Amino acid sequence: MTRRTHPEGTPRTPSPRLRAAIRTLVAVLAPGGGASDVEGSAPERGGGGADDSGGVRAAREQRRARALREGLESLGPFWIKVGQMLATRPDLVSEPVTRELRRLHDHAAPQPFATYSGVLREELGTRWERMFRSVDPEPLGTASLAQAHAAVLRDGRPAVVKIQRPGVDVLMTHDMRLLRRAASLTTTAVPALGRVVDLRATLDVLFDAMVPELDFTREAANMEAARPTLSRFPCLRVPDVYHASRRVLVQSTAPGTAVLDLPEATLTQRQRTAIGADLIAWMHRGYFVDHFFHADPHPGNILVHTDGTATVIDWGMVGRVDRRTGTAILLVLLNLALNDGQGVARAWLETCRLTPRSDVPGFTADVTAMVPRLAAASLAELDFGQALTQVMRRTARRHIQVNPAVAVLGKSFANIDGSVRAIAPGLHVDDVVRDNLAAVLADLARQRLDPVHIGRAALTSLLALDDLMPESHALLHGRPVTTPPEPTREAAPNQALRRVAAVAVAAYLLRRRRDRPT
C-alpha cells in the first residue's frame, strides 16, 4: 500500500533523521539546560515532580544524555558534528548532556581503497594515477567524512591524499535541511524559545563551520590564509597544498606524533616550552588581531616532531569573529584577570543580544559573584575556556542571547588549553599570556592607526556631527528639540550619548558666538 504524502511529496510520518533532529532540539529544552528556563517549554516526560529525589532526576538525565549521544553516533558524520558543537554551548544544553556529548568521537571503519576510485576519477581525471608514483592502499587515518592515504608524487615528494567518502556531501546537505526544518518546527511549537535562543543564528554559525569540511578547496584556502601568521612563530608549521579539488586534497606530509601519543623523552623541556608558548601566542593573535582562528586545535590535530616543531593539521573547521566581538572577549579576559566582575559583565554584554525578558542586573550580580572565585586562581591554573563556559551558562539563565560565534571561540580556547598542557605541563602560562598580551595590544594599536581606520573614524564623526547640528541649533536658539520615538533598551545608551553630544556642540557654538569680535 502506498504511503500518504504531503503535497510536496514528503511522508507524513517523520523520517528517522528528522526525528533525530527534533530529539537534538528537545535536548536543548531539557530541564536543567540553559534554554530549559524558557517559559512554556515542555516538561520532562514521565516525571520531574516534587516526589522525585535529586538522585533519581540526575540518573534519568544521565540516561537521556547517553541515549542522545548514542543516537547521534549512529546517524553519522553530520550529527556527530552537531553534537560536538552543542557540547560547546552550555547556554543551550544541560551539564549532563554537555559532559556526554564531549565523548563523541569522529571515527569510522576504513573502507577499501577501490571504494574511492570513482571520486579520484571524477576529481582528478581518468588518468589520476599519473599524478603519483604510488599510493598506499592502507589508510593513514579514517573519519566519517574522509579517508587519508600516504602517497608519493610523480616528482618524488611524499604526500598525503585526503579523499571524501562517496555520497557524504549529499547526505550532510540533506541533514542540514532537516535540522533547519526541525528548528522551525520547534520554535513554532515553543515561541518563547526564540526569545532566549536564536536558533537560526546558531545554525548559521554551525553550518558555516561545517561547509568548508565538505569542500577541500576551502580547507586549502584556510591553510593558505593561516600560513603568513604561522610563519611568525618558529616552532609552528602548516602543511603545503599540492592540489585541491572539492573532494580530494593532496598536501605535504606532517611529520611527528599526536600530542597525547608523544613519549616524554622525545623533546627537551626547552623544546616543549617553546612549542607551548608559540601555540598560545598564535591562537591569541588569531582570536584578537586576525579574527581568524583554527576552531578545533585539539591534541590530535597537533603533530610534534623530534626537531622541536609542531604541525597544525585539519583546517576544515575555522572560526571567524568580527573586530568588535574579538575586542570585547579580550576585555572579558582582562577584567577576569583583574578580578573585575562588573567589567566582565559589561564587556560580555557587548557580544550579546538583549530580549524583552533579559535580566541585566541579575546577570551582572551573577558574574560579579562568580569572578572572584575564578580570579583567585593563578593564570597558570585558570582555564579561560571553562571560564567562558560558566559565563555562557549564566547568560542563558538570565534570558540573554549568546552570540553563537563566541561558542566556537570558547571551544577553540578549551582545545588549545588542553593541547598546551599536554605538550608543556610545566609551562608558566601566566608569563606567556602577559608577554603575549603586550604584543596583541601593540598590534591592535597599529591597526587603529592605519590610515584607513583613521579615515573611517573621521567620516563617522562627520556623519554624527551632521546629525547633531539640527538639535544643537535648536538648543542654541531656545527652540524645542524634536522628541524621537521611545528608544529600545539596546538603543537607549546611544540616545543618551547623542543628547550629551548635542548639548556639547551647542555649548561650543555658543562660545564661538560670544568670542566672535563685534
N, C-alpha and C positions, 0 to 999 in steps of 0.2 A: 504494500500500500504506500502511496506517495505521501510524504510528509507535507503538511500545510506550511506555506511560507508567507512572509510579508510581501507586499508589492515589489520591494526592492530585490526579492529573491533570497533573503536570509532566513534561516529557520526560526520558527517561533521559540523553540527550545534553545536557550543559550548554549553555545559551544563550550567544551571543556576549557578552552583558552580564555573565553570571555568570563566564564565563572571564576577562573583563576585571577583574572584582572579585578573582578569585583571582590574576591576574597582578600586580595592585596590591599585594596582600599578599605575594606572592613577592618583590617589590622590597624589602619590609621585611626579609625574611630573606636578602637578597643579601649575599655576603661583602663585608666592609668596612663594612657598615652597622651602626648601633647595635645592632639586635637580632640581627645575624648571629652574635654571640658566644653565642647560645643553644645550649645543649647539645642535640645531636640535630637541629639544623636541617639541611636538605638541602644538600649541596654543590652548587656550580655545575655545571650540565650541561656536559659536554664539556671539562673541564679543571680548572685550579686546582692541578695537581700541581707537584712540585718542579722539573720541567723548564721550566715556563713562566717567561719573563722578566717582570720588573716592567712593562716596556713593553707586552708582549702582554696581560697581565692588565688593565692600565689601558685599552688600546684596546677590549678586549672589554667591560669595564664601561661605557665611554662609549657603545658601540653599544647595549647593553642599555638604558641610561638614555634614549637618544634614542628608541629604539623604544617605550619606555613612555610618554614624553611624547606622541609622535605618536598612539599608540593612544588615550590619554585624550582628546586633542583631537578625534579622530574620533567618539568616543562621545557628546559633547555636554556640556551645562552641569554636570550633577552631577559627572561625572568630572573636569572641569576644576577644579571647586571642591575635590574630594578631592585632586587633585594639588597645588593651591596650598597646601592645608593641610599635606600631607605635606612640602612644601618648608620648613615651619617646624619640622619635627621631626627634627633631626639625630640624636636618640637612636634614631630608627626607621629612617632610610634612610641609605645611604652618601653620602659627599660628592659623587661624580659625579652621583648621582641627584638630590641636593638642588640642585646647580647647574642641571641640565637642567630640573627642574620649576619653577624660578624663571622660566623663559622662557615658561611657559604664559600665554596671553592670552585673556581672555574677550571675543572678538569674534564677530560673526555678521553675515551678509549681511542688508541691510534687506529687509523684506517690504512689499508694497503695503498702504496704509492700510486698504483694504477688507478685508484679512485679519482685522483686529481689530474689525470692526463687530459681529460676534456677541458678543465679550467685552464691548464697550461696552454693548450692548443688555441683556445679562444682568446686568451690574453696576450700570448707571445707569438702566435702564428703557428702554422702547421710544422714548421722546421725549428721549433723551440729548442730541440736538443743541441742545435749548433751553437747556442749561447754558452754551453758548458762542456768542459772536458768530462765531467762526471757529476752525478747527483746520487747521494747516498739514499737508498730506498728506506732505510730505517730512520724514523723521525728523531730529531733532536728534542723536540717538545711538542706537546699537543694541548689544545684548548678547545673550547666549544665553538670558537669562531674560525680557527685556522690551525694548520699544522706546519711545522718548520723542519727543513731538511738541510743538512750540510751539503755544500757543492763546491766545485772548482770551476771558475770561469775559463773561457777559451784562452785568455792570456795568462792563466796560471794563478790568478789571485783567489784565495779562499773566500767563500761567501756563504751566506745563509739565504735560503729561499723560503719565504713565508707564503703559503697558499691558502686562500679562503676555502672553507668547506663548501662543497657544492650545495646550492639551494639555501644556504643560511641567510643570505641577504633578503631573499623573498620572504622567508619565514619571519625574520625580525621586523621587516617593514609591515607585514600583516599584524604582528603582535603590537607594534606601536599604535596602529589604528585601533586595535581592540582596547588598548589601555586608555586611549583618548575617549572612546565611547563609554567605557566603564566610568571614567571620571565625570563625564557629562551626566550619566545616569545617577551617580552618587550625589553630585551637587544638586541635581533636581529633586532627589528624594530628601536630602537634608540641606535646605537652603542656607541654614546658619553656618554650615561648614565653610562656605565660600567667604564668609566674613572673617574667618580666622586663618584659613589655609588657601592660598592662591594656587589651586591645583593646576590651572593652565600654565602659569609661570613655572611651577615646579617641574611639570612635564617638559616644557620647552628647554629648561636647563639640562634635564636628564637626557633628552634626545639630542641636544646639541653636543653633549659629551660623547654619546654613543655613535652618532652617524659617521664620524671620521674612522671608527673602527671597521665600518663596512666598506670604506673606500681607501685603499692603501696609498693612493696619491695624496690624500690629505695627511695621512700619517707621515709620509715622506716630507711633505711641506712643513709639518710641525718640527721634524728633525732639523731641517734646514733653518727654520726660524729660531730654533734654540741654539744652533751652533755658535753664532757670534758671542752670545752671553757665556756659554760654557767655556769658550776659549779663554775667557778672563781668569779661569781657575785651573791652575797647572795640574791638579790631580784628577780632573774630570774629563770624560770623553763621551762622544755620541757617535754611533756607527755611521759610516759613509753610505750613501744611497747610490747603488749602481743602476737600478732600473725600478720603476714603479708604474704599475697599472692599477686598475680598480681592484682586482682580486689577486694580484701577485706582486710581492715586494722582494727585490733582491738587494741585499745590503752586505756590508763587510761583517766579518765575524767579530764577536765581542769576547775577547779572551778573559778568562777569570772564572771565579766561583761566586755563586749567590751568597749574599752576606751571611745568612744563617748557616750555610754549609762551610764557611771559611774556617780552616784549622787555626788554632790560636797562634801557632808558631810561624804562620805564613808571612806575617808582616811584623815589623818592629812597632813599638809603641809610638814612635815619632811618625811613622807612616800612617798608622791608624788615626792619630790625632789630626794629621794634615788632611786626610780624606774627609773625616767628620766635619772639620771646620769649613772646608770648601763646600760640602753639601749644604750646610746651614746657610752660608753666605749666598750661595747660588739660589736656593729656594726663596730666601728673603728678598733678594733682588727681583725675582720673578713676581712675588706677591705685591711688592710695594713700589717698584720702579718700572719694570717692563709690563706688569699687569698681564702676564702670560706665564703659565707655570705647568709643570708636569702634575697631573691630577692624581697619579697613583704611584708615588715613589716608594712602594713597599720594599722590604728586603729582597724579594725575588726579582725585582726589576733593577737591581744594582749589582753588577758583577765586578768583583775586586780581583785585580791581577797582582802577581808577586812583585811587579816593579813599582808598586805603590800608587797605581792609578785605578780609577773606577769608571766603568762604562755604564751609562744610564740607557736602558732599553725600553721597548714597548711604549711608543709615543702615540698610540691611537687615541688615548683619552688625555686631553689637556684642559686646563681651566683658564678662563679669562675674566677679569673684573675691570670695571671702569675705574677711572682715576679717583673719583670721589669715594667709592666704596673701599678701594685699597688704602687710601689715606685714613679713612675712618677706622678700619681694622688696625692699622698701625697705631693710631691713637688709643684704641681699646687696649692694646698690649702694653703701651707705655703707661697708661693710667693704672693698669693692673699691677705692673711692676712697682709703681709709686704708691700703691695702696689707696687709690682714689676711687672709691666706689661710685660716687656721683659722676665723676669724669668718665668712668667705664660706661655707665648707663647712657649718658648724653651722646658719647661717641657711637655706641651701638645703635641708638635710635636713629642716627643719621643713615643707617643702612636699611631700616625697616619701613614698613607701611602701617600707619595707624588705621584703625577701624572704629566704627561708632561705639564699640564696646571696649576699646583699648583702655587699660588702666595704667597710665604712665606713672603716677605717683606710687602705685603698688609695685610696679616693675622696678622703679628706682630704689624703693625700700628693699626689695628682694636682693638686688645686686649689691647695694651698699652693705647688707648683712653678709653676703657671700664673699666679697672681695678680700676682707682681712684674713680669712682662712687660707685663701689661695696665695695672698701676698706674703704670708708668714713663711712659705717655702722659699728656699733659695731658687734662683733662676736655673741652677743645675738640676733641681728637683721638680721644677714646675713644668707641667705638660700643657702647653698652650692649646693643643688640640682638645684635650679634656676640659680645659677652662672654657673654650668656646662652646663645647657640648653643654656644659652646665648653664651658660648664659642663654643658649637657644631654648633649653627646656623651660626656663623661667619666662622667656619671651612669649611662648605659646600659652602658658598658664594665664598670662595677663591679656590674652586676646590681641596680640600684636603680631603682624605677619612678618616672618623672617624672609629676608632676601635669599632666594634659592641658590644664588651664586656663592653666597657665604658658606653654605653647607659643603660645596665642592672644595672650597678653600680649607675648611675645617678638616675634611677627610685627608687632604694633602698634608696639612700640618701634622696630623696624628701619624700618618705613614712615615714622613721624613723623620719625625722624632724617634719612632721605633727603629728605623734603619740606622740612624746615627748612634743610638745607644747600643745597637748590636755590633757596629763596626768599632766604635771607640768608647767603651763603657767608662773609661777613666777621663774622658774629655771634660774640661771645665767649661760647660756650656755658657755660664754667666759671662766669662771673659769674651767668648766668641760673639755672643749676642751684643755685648756692649761695644766691642770694636766694630762689628758689622753695622750696628745702628748708626754710628757716626758716618760710615760710608753711604748708607741708604739716605740719610738726611742731606748729605752733601750732593748726592745725585738728584734728589728731589729739588734742592735749591737751584742747581744748574738748569733743570728743566723749566723751572718757573722764570728764570732769567733769559730763556731763549726768546729771540725777537718775536717769534710767532705768538708765544704765550703773553708777552708784554703787550703786543698789538691787540690780542683778543681782550685782555683786561681793560685796555684803554677804550676800545669800541664799546664794551659792555657798560663801562662807566658813562660814556657819552649818551648811550641809549637811555640809561637810567636817569641822567640829568635832563634829557628831553622830556621824559615822563613826569619829572618832578616840577618842571618850570611852571605849568599852569597852577598847581597847588601853591607854589612859592609866591607867585604873583598875587594870588587870591589872599594869602595871608598878609602880604606886604600892603595891600590896599584895603584891608579890612573887610573883604568880601567873604561870604561863607564858602567853605570848601565842600565840594560835592561829596556826599557820603556814598561810598561804594557798597555793594551787597555785603551782607554779613560774611566775613571770611570763614573758611573751613578751619578745622583745628590745625591742619598742616600749613595753611597759608597765613594764619594769624601772626606768627613771628615776623614774616616778611612784610605784612601790612603795617605792623607797628614800626618796623625799621624804616619803612617808606615814609611814615609820618614824621619820624625823628629827622630823617634826611631832609624832608621838605621844610621843616622849621629851620634847620641849619642853613639851607640855601637861602631862605627868606631873610635870615639874620645877616648873612653875608651881603646880600643885595642892599639891605637897609644900611649897612655900614658903609658900603661903597657910595650910596647916595649922600650920606652925611659928610663923607670925606671929600666929595667932589667940590672943586673950587667954584665959588659963585661968581 
